[in-house]
Amino acid sequence: MIIKPRTRGFICTTSHPVGCAQQVKEQIDYVESKAAIEGPKNVLVIGASTGYGLAARITAAFGARANTVGVYRPSSGSEKRTASAGWYNSAAFEQAAQEAGLKSFSVTGDAFSNETKEKTIELIRNEIGKIDLVVYSVASARKTDPQTGEVYNSVLKPIGKTFTNKTVNFHTGEVTEITIEPATDKEIHDTVATMGGDDWDAWMQSLQAAEVLTEDVTTIAFSYIGSEITRAIYRDGSIGRAKDHLEATALQLNDKLQASGGRAYVVVSKGLVTQSSSAIPVVPLYISALYKTMKEKGLHEGCIEQIYRLFTERLYTGGETPVDEAGRIRIDDWELREDVQAEIVKAWENVTTENIHELTDLEGFRREFFQLFGFETEGVDYEADVNPDVKVPNSI
């Protein structure tokens, strides 16, 4: 079939296997163009199919020549329906890893479930041995508690008072004002239950109990702080409470792991175009302004550049890992530079529908949104007939 993008709000309901494969190749090429990494040897990535999880898997495999296990939701296609972009990304990764002589496996299932944890542990025990890096990169709007069966749904709302600010429809470029009512106590609780650190902790407990971790294991999860512009809706909002919980979990895990030489960190990353960020009011406009400023200053990074810098300048330097006063690794340092933020604030104060393309990189945001699904990628013939039913090698 000939596959075209179909959108519904901030979601693209189709994805392109060739475009996704090309983007995975570009990330691999970037890592292989850099110096080799003296890093991990056996890596588990929970949430491995897109974004930072995918970039971490690529960096570990093609930068450090590590064996990898990726865990992600199953979403295969058929002859009449496309798979998810994450499925196509993973298929391309597994194929490339196989061709490079790297050991890699995919476990498909709900990362929150006990069954997926058990399947993953069994595979590690039989095929890998012991894991020395665990990357937790799960972003989900919904969680079913594996113990109680209770279903939680996360929300993106302010806390305590109504929030009003500018936002943009990134498809049309229309700048409008949006007002969001504050989250209820239950919504805050459910957001923390879904997006906090409970599942990360559950994974680490299960892996430790099964004795499939090295004594000096490193584990990381990802967080975001952002600027004053997005603070009320993000860091001081319901999702921020979840990030607070995630960061507290990191400190608790670090205390447990330190006794045997292990370590746990939350990594604070920069603002990027993701399915999650596209859904948060205000954030697409902020990221569009951020992209313009950082590109003009030669500071722009995507997921793969951020993760390569994380590995080479933070985690695997041969010395002590630099952290902030809260024990977090910061790779959002360039985003939060005073000169960068000053330019963004200036653009923010003046941006309208009429001048948005002059003051921001909205076109870059829009293009990257479609690239998340394999579209608008250079070198891909989007008029060609392709089979959307792609198999993932080494998948269980």
TILUM-816791 format. One line per 4 residues: number of its first residue (from 1); their letters; for each residue x, y, z of C-alpha. Coordinates in steps of 0.2 Angstrom, whole numbers, plus 2048, in hexadecimal, padded with zeros to 3 digits. Layout:
# TILUM-816791
NUM	a	X,Y,Z ~ ...
***
This chain:
# TILUM-816791
1	miik	800,800,800 ~ 805,812,7FE ~ 806,819,810 ~ 801,82B,813
5	prtr	801,834,824 ~ 7EF,835,82C ~ 7EE,840,83B ~ 7E1,842,849
9	gfic	7E7,851,854 ~ 7F8,84D,85B ~ 7F8,83B,855 ~ 7FD,834,845
13	ttsh	7F3,824,842 ~ 7FE,81D,834 ~ 811,81A,833 ~ 81D,816,826
17	pvgc	829,807,827 ~ 836,80E,81B ~ 836,81F,823 ~ 838,818,834
21	aqqv	846,80D,82E ~ 84F,81B,826 ~ 84E,825,836 ~ 855,817,840
25	keqi	863,815,834 ~ 867,828,835 ~ 868,826,848 ~ 874,817,846
29	dyve	87E,820,83A ~ 880,82F,846 ~ 886,824,854 ~ 892,81A,849
33	skaa	899,82A,843 ~ 89F,82E,855 ~ 8AC,827,860 ~ 8A8,816,867
37	iegp	8A1,816,879 ~ 8AA,80C,887 ~ 899,809,88E ~ 88C,7FB,893
41	knvl	88D,7EA,88C ~ 87B,7E3,88F ~ 86D,7EF,88F ~ 85A,7EE,893
45	viga	850,7FC,88C ~ 83E,7FD,892 ~ 834,808,886 ~ 840,805,878
49	stgy	837,809,868 ~ 837,81C,867 ~ 83F,82B,86D ~ 84C,82A,87B
53	glaa	84A,818,87D ~ 84D,814,86B ~ 85C,820,86B ~ 863,818,87B
57	rita	862,807,873 ~ 86A,80D,863 ~ 878,816,86C ~ 87C,807,877
61	afga	87C,7FA,869 ~ 885,804,85B ~ 88F,80F,867 ~ 894,803,874
65	rant	891,7F2,86A ~ 885,7ED,878 ~ 879,7DF,878 ~ 867,7E6,87A
69	vgvy	856,7E1,87F ~ 848,7ED,87A ~ 837,7EC,882 ~ 828,7F5,87A
73	rpss	816,7F3,876 ~ 811,7E8,868 ~ 809,7F1,859 ~ 80B,7E7,84A
77	gsek	804,7EB,839 ~ 7FB,7E1,82B ~ 7FA,7E2,818 ~ 7EC,7EF,81B
81	rtas	7F1,7F8,82A ~ 801,800,830 ~ 80A,7FB,840 ~ 810,809,84C
85	agwy	81F,813,849 ~ 827,80A,858 ~ 825,7F9,850 ~ 82D,7FF,840
89	nsaa	83B,807,84A ~ 83E,7F7,853 ~ 83E,7EC,844 ~ 84B,7F7,83C
93	feqa	856,7F7,84B ~ 855,7E4,84D ~ 859,7E2,83B ~ 868,7EE,83C
97	aqea	86E,7E6,84C ~ 86D,7D5,844 ~ 877,7DB,835 ~ 884,7E3,840
101	glks	887,7D3,84A ~ 87F,7DA,85A ~ 874,7CF,866 ~ 863,7D7,868
105	fsvt	852,7D2,86C ~ 840,7DA,86D ~ 833,7D6,87B ~ 822,7DC,876
109	gdaf	815,7DF,883 ~ 80E,7EB,890 ~ 81D,7F1,89A ~ 812,7F3,8AA
113	snet	80D,7E1,8AA ~ 815,7D3,8B4 ~ 815,7C8,8A5 ~ 820,7D3,89B
117	kekt	82C,7D5,8A9 ~ 82D,7C2,8AB ~ 82F,7BF,898 ~ 83D,7CC,897
121	ieli	846,7C4,8A6 ~ 845,7B3,89F ~ 84C,7B9,88E ~ 85B,7C2,897
125	rnei	85F,7B3,8A1 ~ 85F,7A8,892 ~ 867,7B3,885 ~ 870,7C1,88D
129	gkid	876,7BE,89F ~ 877,7CD,8AA ~ 871,7DF,8A5 ~ 87D,7ED,8A9
133	lvvy	872,7FC,8A3 ~ 85F,7FD,8A5 ~ 856,80B,89C ~ 845,80F,8A1
137	svas	83C,81A,894 ~ 829,816,895 ~ 81D,824,891 ~ 80B,81E,892
141	arkt	7FB,827,895 ~ 7F3,818,89D ~ 7F8,80A,8A9 ~ 7F0,7FB,8AF
145	dpqt	7F7,7F6,8C1 ~ 7FD,7E4,8BF ~ 7F9,7E1,8D1 ~ 7E8,7E8,8D3
149	gevy	7E2,7EA,8C1 ~ 7DD,7FC,8C4 ~ 7DF,807,8B5 ~ 7E7,818,8B6
153	nsvl	7E7,826,8AA ~ 7F3,834,8AA ~ 7EF,847,8A6 ~ 7F8,856,8A1
157	kpig	7F1,864,8AC ~ 7F7,871,8B7 ~ 7F5,870,8CA ~ 7EC,87C,8D6
161	ktft	7E6,889,8C9 ~ 7E0,88B,8B7 ~ 7EE,88D,8AB ~ 7ED,899,89C
165	nktv	7FA,89C,88E ~ 7FE,89B,87C ~ 7FE,88B,872 ~ 7FE,887,85F
169	nfht	7F6,87B,854 ~ 806,874,84C ~ 7FC,86E,83C ~ 7F5,87F,838
173	gevt	801,88B,841 ~ 7F2,894,84A ~ 7F8,89B,85B ~ 7EA,89C,867
177	eiti	7E8,89E,87A ~ 7E3,88E,884 ~ 7DC,88C,895 ~ 7DE,87C,89F
181	epat	7D5,878,8AF ~ 7DF,871,8BE ~ 7E1,85E,8C1 ~ 7D7,856,8CE
185	dkei	7DF,84D,8DC ~ 7DA,83C,8D4 ~ 7E1,842,8C3 ~ 7F2,846,8CC
189	hdtv	7F2,836,8D5 ~ 7EF,82C,8C5 ~ 7FC,836,8BB ~ 809,832,8C8
193	atmg	803,81F,8C8 ~ 805,81F,8B5 ~ 815,829,8B2 ~ 81E,829,8C3
197	gddw	82C,81D,8C8 ~ 821,80E,8CE ~ 824,803,8BF ~ 836,808,8BD
201	dawm	838,802,8CF ~ 82E,7F2,8CC ~ 839,7EE,8BD ~ 849,7F0,8C7
205	qslq	842,7E6,8D5 ~ 83E,7D8,8C9 ~ 84E,7D8,8C0 ~ 858,7D8,8D1
209	aaev	84E,7CA,8D8 ~ 851,7C0,8C8 ~ 864,7C3,8CA ~ 866,7C9,8B8
213	lted	86E,7DA,8BC ~ 881,7DD,8BE ~ 886,7E3,8CF ~ 88B,7F4,8C8
217	vtti	87C,7F6,8BD ~ 876,808,8B7 ~ 864,80C,8B5 ~ 85D,81C,8AE
221	afsy	84C,824,8AB ~ 848,834,8A2 ~ 840,844,8A8 ~ 83D,856,8A3
225	igse	83D,867,8AB ~ 83B,874,89E ~ 83A,887,89F ~ 82F,893,8A8
229	itra	824,894,899 ~ 81E,882,89B ~ 820,880,8AE ~ 80E,882,8B3
233	iyrd	808,874,8A7 ~ 817,869,8A8 ~ 823,869,8B7 ~ 817,871,8C3
237	gsig	808,867,8BC ~ 802,855,8BD ~ 80F,84E,8B2 ~ 81C,857,8BD
241	rakd	816,84E,8CC ~ 819,83E,8C3 ~ 82B,844,8BF ~ 82E,848,8D1
245	hlea	829,836,8D6 ~ 834,82F,8C8 ~ 843,83A,8CF ~ 83F,834,8E1
249	talq	83F,822,8DA ~ 850,825,8D2 ~ 858,82A,8E3 ~ 850,81B,8EC
253	lndk	857,80F,8DE ~ 868,817,8DF ~ 868,815,8F2 ~ 864,802,8EF
257	lqas	871,7FF,8E1 ~ 87F,809,8E8 ~ 884,7FB,8F5 ~ 889,7F0,8E6
261	ggra	890,7FE,8DB ~ 880,801,8D1 ~ 878,812,8CE ~ 868,81A,8C9
265	yvvv	864,82A,8C1 ~ 856,835,8B9 ~ 85D,83D,8A9 ~ 855,84E,8A6
269	skgl	854,851,893 ~ 850,85F,888 ~ 840,863,87F ~ 83D,859,870
273	vtqs	82F,855,864 ~ 827,845,86A ~ 815,83E,86A ~ 814,843,87C
277	ssai	81A,855,87A ~ 80F,857,86B ~ 800,854,876 ~ 804,860,883
281	pvvp	7FC,871,881 ~ 809,880,880 ~ 818,874,87E ~ 817,873,86A
285	lyis	819,886,869 ~ 827,886,876 ~ 830,878,86D ~ 82E,881,85D
289	alyk	836,891,864 ~ 844,886,86D ~ 848,87D,85D ~ 84B,88E,853
293	tmke	856,895,861 ~ 860,885,864 ~ 863,882,851 ~ 868,895,84F
297	kglh	875,893,85D ~ 87B,882,857 ~ 875,879,866 ~ 866,86F,860
301	egci	866,85C,864 ~ 85A,84E,860 ~ 858,83E,86A ~ 867,835,863
305	eqiy	873,844,866 ~ 86C,846,878 ~ 86F,834,87C ~ 880,833,874
309	rlft	885,842,87F ~ 87D,83A,88E ~ 887,82A,88C ~ 898,832,887
313	erly	897,842,893 ~ 88D,83C,8A1 ~ 88B,829,8A4 ~ 89B,821,89D
317	tgge	8A9,82E,89F ~ 8B4,823,8AA ~ 8B2,82F,8B8 ~ 8A4,835,8C4
321	tpvd	893,839,8BB ~ 88F,84B,8BD ~ 87E,84E,8C5 ~ 874,85D,8CB
325	eagr	86F,861,8DD ~ 860,855,8DC ~ 86B,847,8D6 ~ 865,848,8C4
329	irid	86F,847,8B4 ~ 86C,857,8A9 ~ 86D,857,896 ~ 860,865,895
333	dwel	86F,871,899 ~ 86F,879,888 ~ 85C,87B,887 ~ 85C,885,898
337	redv	86B,890,894 ~ 866,8A2,898 ~ 869,8A8,886 ~ 85F,89A,87F
341	qaei	850,89E,88B ~ 851,8B0,888 ~ 84F,8AE,876 ~ 840,8A3,878
345	vkaw	837,8AE,884 ~ 83A,8BD,878 ~ 832,8B2,86A ~ 824,8AC,876
349	envt	81F,8BE,87A ~ 81D,8C3,868 ~ 817,8B3,85F ~ 806,8B4,855
353	teni	7FF,8A9,848 ~ 805,8B6,83B ~ 818,8B5,840 ~ 819,8A4,847
357	helt	824,89D,839 ~ 830,8AC,83B ~ 832,8AB,84E ~ 832,898,850
361	dleg	836,888,847 ~ 824,882,846 ~ 828,87A,836 ~ 836,870,83E
365	frre	82A,86A,84C ~ 81D,865,83F ~ 82A,85B,834 ~ 831,852,844
369	ffql	820,84E,849 ~ 81D,845,839 ~ 82E,83D,839 ~ 829,835,84A
373	fgfe	81E,82A,83E ~ 82A,828,830 ~ 824,835,825 ~ 82D,845,81D
377	tegv	83D,83C,81E ~ 84A,83F,810 ~ 84E,831,804 ~ 83E,828,806
381	dyea	832,826,7F7 ~ 821,829,7FF ~ 818,825,7EF ~ 81F,813,7EF
385	dvnp	814,804,7F3 ~ 81A,7FC,803 ~ 815,7EE,80E ~ 810,7F4,81F
389	dvkv	811,7E2,827 ~ 823,7E2,82D ~ 82A,7D5,839 ~ 835,7D9,847
393	pnsi	844,7CC,848 ~ 848,7C5,859 ~ 838,7C9,860 ~ 82E,7C0,86E
***
